[in-house]
Amino acid sequence: MQDTPHQFRFALGTAGHGFADLKALLVKASPARSGNLLAGVAATSAEERMVAQMTLAALPFTVLFNDAVVPYEDDEVTRLIIDSHDAQAFAPLRHLTVGDFRNWLLSEAVDSTILAAAAAVSKLMRNQDLILVAKKCHVVTAIRLQPNHPTDDTSGIAASLLDGLLYGSGDAVIGINPATDSIEQVTHLLHLLGEMIARYAISTQSCVLTHVTNTLVAIDAGANRTRARRC
């Protein structure tokens, strides 16, 4: 606890809680997810999750920009965010905490012209809060086409895919949840989707939902890197 930065500490009653860094605080403030549990980074209890959310709510907004979750030198997205940061536009918000920002997003003063993506504050918001904020945004929707088949039959998948395209679906992504997690089958389905997208010049992307380790094996086996992804 002594080595924990003060902004990542929180006292609940007589018990003190600390989080090693911003990355640990963000992941422990997140809703329970099986992937985080398997990775051993999730909150160990509902109490720890709530304390993390309370700590995050009190965190000055500026910490999110000054304490990069991924090192600047290692990540292009981090570099893009920092290099394109508009200090003048951020000035009216820099005095807020993450909790203050949540309340501001929910206020009547906010409309679609001033909303921006806010990953940290979303962890403090219930589904109802997120829906209320989203209602202020003008959204152009897109649809995922999911041509699954109970036995991964190629003809059945292709028929479902073409049927969905005729309904105007699939502009967001064409994704398959395979019936099995066979690496051979996953690779085959990736190539199937890739060939159909290329043949008909479909303006979309594709994916096959499989375990990330199997996806990596499929890539090493020759699956197209641009199509082998985890949905």
C-alpha positions in Angstrom: 0.0 0.0 0.0 2.9 2.4 0.8 4.1 2.3 -2.8 0.6 2.8 -4.3 0.1 6.3 -5.8 -2.3 8.3 -3.7 -4.8 8.7 -6.5 -5.2 4.9 -6.7 -6.0 4.5 -3.0 -9.4 4.5 -1.4 -10.5 4.1 2.2 -13.8 2.2 2.8 -14.6 2.5 6.5 -11.5 1.4 8.4 -10.2 -0.7 5.5 -7.7 0.8 3.0 -7.6 -0.4 -0.6 -4.9 0.3 -3.2 -4.4 -0.4 -6.9 -1.0 -0.7 -8.4 -1.6 1.6 -11.4 -4.2 2.9 -13.8 -4.4 -0.3 -15.7 -5.2 -2.3 -12.6 -7.8 0.2 -11.5 -9.6 0.2 -14.8 -9.8 -3.5 -15.2 -10.9 -4.1 -11.6 -13.6 -1.4 -12.0 -15.0 -3.3 -15.0 -18.0 -5.5 -14.8 -17.2 -9.2 -14.2 -15.9 -10.8 -17.4 -14.8 -14.4 -17.8 -11.7 -13.3 -19.8 -10.5 -11.0 -17.1 -11.1 -13.8 -14.5 -9.1 -16.3 -16.6 -6.3 -13.8 -16.9 -6.2 -13.3 -13.2 -6.7 -9.5 -13.4 -10.4 -9.1 -12.4 -11.7 -7.8 -9.1 -11.7 -10.7 -6.6 -15.1 -9.7 -5.1 -18.0 -7.4 -5.6 -16.6 -5.2 -2.8 -13.3 -4.8 -4.6 -15.1 -3.9 -7.8 -17.2 -1.3 -6.1 -14.1 0.2 -4.4 -12.3 0.3 -7.7 -15.3 2.1 -9.2 -15.4 4.6 -6.3 -11.6 5.2 -6.7 -12.0 5.7 -10.4 -14.9 8.1 -9.9 -12.7 10.3 -7.7 -9.8 10.2 -10.2 -8.8 13.5 -11.8 -9.6 13.4 -15.5 -6.0 14.6 -16.3 -4.6 11.3 -14.9 -6.1 9.4 -17.9 -4.0 11.5 -20.3 -0.8 11.8 -18.2 -0.6 8.1 -17.2 -0.9 6.1 -20.4 -2.2 2.5 -19.9 0.0 1.3 -22.8 3.5 3.0 -23.1 3.7 5.7 -25.7 6.7 4.0 -27.3 5.0 0.6 -27.7 1.6 1.5 -29.1 0.5 3.5 -32.2 -3.0 4.2 -30.9 -1.5 5.7 -27.7 0.8 7.9 -29.8 -2.1 9.0 -32.0 -4.2 10.0 -29.0 -1.4 11.9 -27.3 -0.1 13.5 -30.4 -3.5 14.7 -31.6 -4.7 15.8 -28.1 -6.4 19.2 -28.3 -5.4 21.0 -25.1 -7.7 23.9 -25.8 -10.7 21.8 -26.4 -9.9 19.8 -23.3 -9.5 22.8 -21.1 -13.2 23.1 -20.0 -13.1 19.5 -18.8 -9.6 19.2 -17.3 -10.8 20.1 -13.7 -13.3 17.3 -13.6 -12.9 13.9 -12.0 -14.1 10.8 -13.9 -17.2 10.8 -11.7 -17.9 14.5 -12.5 -17.5 13.7 -16.2 -20.2 10.9 -15.9 -22.6 13.4 -14.3 -21.8 15.9 -17.0 -22.5 13.4 -19.8 -25.9 12.6 -18.2 -26.8 16.3 -17.8 -29.3 18.1 -20.1 -26.5 20.4 -21.2 -24.8 17.7 -23.2 -25.9 16.9 -26.8 -24.5 15.0 -29.7 -22.2 17.9 -30.7 -20.0 17.6 -27.6 -20.1 13.9 -26.8 -16.9 11.9 -27.2 -15.8 8.3 -26.5 -15.1 7.8 -22.8 -13.9 4.3 -21.9 -13.1 5.1 -18.3 -16.4 6.8 -17.4 -18.4 3.9 -18.9 -17.3 1.7 -16.1 -19.2 3.9 -13.7 -22.4 3.9 -15.6 -25.3 1.5 -15.5 -26.9 0.2 -18.7 -29.6 2.8 -18.2 -27.0 5.6 -18.0 -25.3 4.4 -21.2 -28.6 4.3 -23.0 -29.5 7.8 -21.9 -26.2 9.2 -23.1 -26.3 7.2 -26.4 -29.8 8.7 -27.1 -28.0 12.1 -27.6 -25.9 10.8 -30.4 -26.7 10.7 -34.1 -25.9 7.1 -35.0 -25.6 5.5 -38.4 -26.2 1.9 -37.7 -24.7 -1.1 -39.4 -25.6 -4.8 -39.2 -23.6 -7.9 -38.4 -24.5 -10.9 -40.7 -24.0 -14.2 -38.9 -24.5 -17.1 -41.3 -24.0 -19.9 -38.8 -24.8 -23.6 -39.6 -25.3 -26.4 -37.0 -22.7 -28.6 -38.7 -20.6 -25.8 -40.4 -21.8 -27.0 -43.8 -20.2 -24.8 -46.4 -23.3 -24.8 -48.7 -25.6 -23.9 -45.8 -23.3 -21.1 -44.7 -23.0 -19.7 -48.2 -26.8 -19.8 -48.7 -27.4 -18.0 -45.4 -24.7 -15.4 -46.3 -26.2 -14.6 -49.7 -29.7 -14.5 -48.2 -28.6 -12.1 -45.5 -26.9 -9.8 -48.1 -30.1 -9.6 -50.0 -31.7 -8.2 -46.9 -29.0 -5.5 -46.7 -27.2 -7.1 -43.7 -23.5 -7.6 -43.3 -22.2 -4.1 -43.8 -20.7 -4.0 -40.4 -19.1 -7.5 -40.5 -19.8 -11.0 -41.7 -19.0 -13.3 -38.8 -19.4 -17.0 -38.1 -19.7 -18.8 -34.8 -18.5 -22.2 -35.8 -20.1 -25.3 -34.4 -16.7 -26.7 -33.5 -13.4 -25.1 -32.5 -11.4 -27.1 -35.0 -8.4 -25.2 -36.3 -8.8 -26.8 -39.7 -12.5 -25.8 -39.9 -11.8 -22.3 -38.7 -9.2 -21.8 -41.4 -11.5 -23.2 -44.0 -14.3 -20.8 -42.9 -12.0 -17.8 -43.0 -11.0 -18.6 -46.5 -14.6 -19.2 -47.5 -15.6 -15.7 -46.3 -12.6 -14.1 -47.8 -13.2 -15.6 -51.2 -16.9 -14.6 -51.2 -16.1 -11.0 -50.1 -13.4 -10.8 -52.8 -15.5 -12.4 -55.6 -18.5 -10.1 -55.1 -16.5 -7.0 -54.1 -18.5 -6.8 -50.8 -17.6 -3.7 -48.8 -17.3 -5.3 -45.4 -15.0 -7.3 -43.1 -15.1 -10.9 -41.8 -14.3 -12.9 -38.8 -14.7 -16.4 -37.3 -15.2 -16.6 -33.6 -12.8 -18.9 -32.0 -10.4 -19.1 -29.1 -7.6 -16.6 -29.5 -4.9 -19.3 -29.3 -6.6 -21.2 -32.1 -6.8 -18.0 -34.1 -3.0 -17.6 -33.8 -2.4 -21.2 -34.8 -4.7 -20.6 -37.9 -2.7 -17.5 -38.8 0.6 -19.5 -38.5 -1.0 -22.2 -40.7 -1.7 -19.7 -43.5 -5.0 -18.1 -42.7 -5.3 -14.5 -44.0 -4.1 -12.2 -41.2 -6.7 -9.6 -42.1 -9.5 -12.0 -41.8 -8.4 -14.1 -38.8 -9.7 -12.1 -35.9 -11.6 -12.6 -32.7 -15.1 -11.1 -32.7 
